[in-house]
Amino acid sequence: MSQKLLEDIKESITTLGKNFNDGTVKVDSQFKLYEERIKSLESALREQIGLRDKERATDGTISKKKWGWARFAFAVAKKDWTFAPFEKEECDKHRDMIMKTMTAGDFTAGGALIPPQYIAELIGLLRPKLVAQALGVRMLTGLTGSPVIYPKIKTGVTGTWIAPEGTSITASDQITGQLNLTPHMAGALTKISNNLVLLSNPSVEQGVRDDLVNVLRETLDKAIFQGTGILGQPLGLLNWTPAITSDADFDATDAGTALAELVLAAKSVENANASLDNAKWAMNPTSYWKLAGIVDANKRSILQTSDQSGLSGSTPTTLLGYPVVRSTLVSPAATDDAYFGSWDDFILAMWNVLEIAASTETSTAFEKNELWIRAILYADCGPRHEGSFYIQKSLN
């Protein structure tokens, strides 16, 4: 029985080997058949693309001067233009035109294939520099009552020498007054579609909120200088009575004359017994650069940096040794007013922090599917001492 099993195994191995050899022969035969077919197809293709000897010039190049798509396709596929010189010549000739035609600027000639790229950042509006904080005005925040009253002494008693002995002292009275501050409301409102809020990138809502905050801060800063006291505005320094102002024409043609007129500002404030320890100038850019153009005999501007190195220095610019803060909020370019003063004597009163509120149900917002965003602040301002400030009007 064991002998029979061994014979069966031997027969199986022999059969397996025969089948393997037969299979190998069949595979080799199939490969040869494929190679012959490839050569046959390639030969036929060469004939189709005009590569027969009769179509060649004596130098071996193709004499046929007619576009052949088969030649073109074969050259592109093989990355070999040896057998398609005419097609290569035509492609080279029109390459610039083809590249020019397929441009991003033409939607139908390639532009549609280029996807847009959006930057997730909203470009904000160019806004004026805020000046209240830079000048160092005195801030009162968290107020709840109205009006806020600052009692003050406007005129003090008079002291006299007494002679001869026993003479009565002449009586004099103080003149008192008040600085009354009442809340003035400033607000800003904008309406945006909820669809825009939902689909926008970056968030349009946050961009709108930031813009509302900035515009109210500017409104408040501008009121410090130009507030009219009517139509809900606080009374700004320009319209405060009796603010010290100079309506005389400013001479910008001569450095000596210009300096003499500017010196009057500092002298007037100091003569009013105001402290100049933290005094500053405030003016718009037009006034600033007008002063920068006034030079002495040595071509030095009357505006200097604090180290006297000139306008190109890195230290803060000064006028008569006092820092200059400039912004378009100070005054319109047409008026060119300049302010000098001890800004710690100017009060900016705030009854609330700047408040932002949003609603989708206010008025017609619900039916129009809109988001209404509102910003509000309550503020007032005024000088503790009018004599602490001088206004040089019409700096032109």
Stockholm file with secondary structure:
# STOCKHOLM 1.0

chainA/1-396         MSQKLLEDIKESITTLGKNFNDGTVKVDSQFKLYEERIKSLESALREQIGLRDKERATDGTISKKKWGWARFAFAVAKKDWTFAPFEKEECDKHRDMIMKTMTAGDFTAGGALIPPQYIAELIGLLRPKLVAQALGVRMLTGLTGSPVIYPKIKTGVTGTWIAPEGTSITASDQITGQLNLTPHMAGALTKISNNLVLLSNPSVEQGVRDDLVNVLRETLDKAIFQGTGILGQPLGLLNWTPAITSDADFDATDAGTALAELVLAAKSVENANASLDNAKWAMNPTSYWKLAGIVDANKRSILQTSDQSGLSGSTPTTLLGYPVVRSTLVSPAATDDAYFGSWDDFILAMWNVLEIAASTETSTAFEKNELWIRAILYADCGPRHEGSFYIQKSLN
#=GR chainA/1-396 SS CHHHHHHHHHHHHHHHHHHHHHHHHHHHHHHHHHHHHHHHHHHHHHHHTTCSGGGBCTTSSBCCCSCCHHHHHHHHHHTCCTTCHHHHHHHHHHHHHHHHHSBTTCGGGBGGGSCCCCCSCCCCCCCCCCCHHHHTCEEECSCCSSSEEEEEEEECCCCCCCCSTTCCCCCCCCEEEEEEECCEEEEEEEEEEHHHHHHCSSCHHHHHHHHHHHHHHHHHHHHHHHCBSSTTCCBCGGGCTTCEEECSCCCCSCHHHHHHHHHHHHHHHHHTTCCCTTEEEEECHHHHHHHHTCBCTTSCBSEEETTSSCTTSSSCEEETTEEEEECTTSSCTTTCCEEEEEGGGEEEEESSCCEEEEESSSTTTTTTTEEEEEEEEEEEEEESCGGGEEEECCCC
#=GC SS_cons         CHHHHHHHHHHHHHHHHHHHHHHHHHHHHHHHHHHHHHHHHHHHHHHHTTCSGGGBCTTSSBCCCSCCHHHHHHHHHHTCCTTCHHHHHHHHHHHHHHHHHSBTTCGGGBGGGSCCCCCSCCCCCCCCCCCHHHHTCEEECSCCSSSEEEEEEEECCCCCCCCSTTCCCCCCCCEEEEEEECCEEEEEEEEEEHHHHHHCSSCHHHHHHHHHHHHHHHHHHHHHHHCBSSTTCCBCGGGCTTCEEECSCCCCSCHHHHHHHHHHHHHHHHHTTCCCTTEEEEECHHHHHHHHTCBCTTSCBSEEETTSSCTTSSSCEEETTEEEEECTTSSCTTTCCEEEEEGGGEEEEESSCCEEEEESSSTTTTTTTEEEEEEEEEEEEEESCGGGEEEECCCC
//
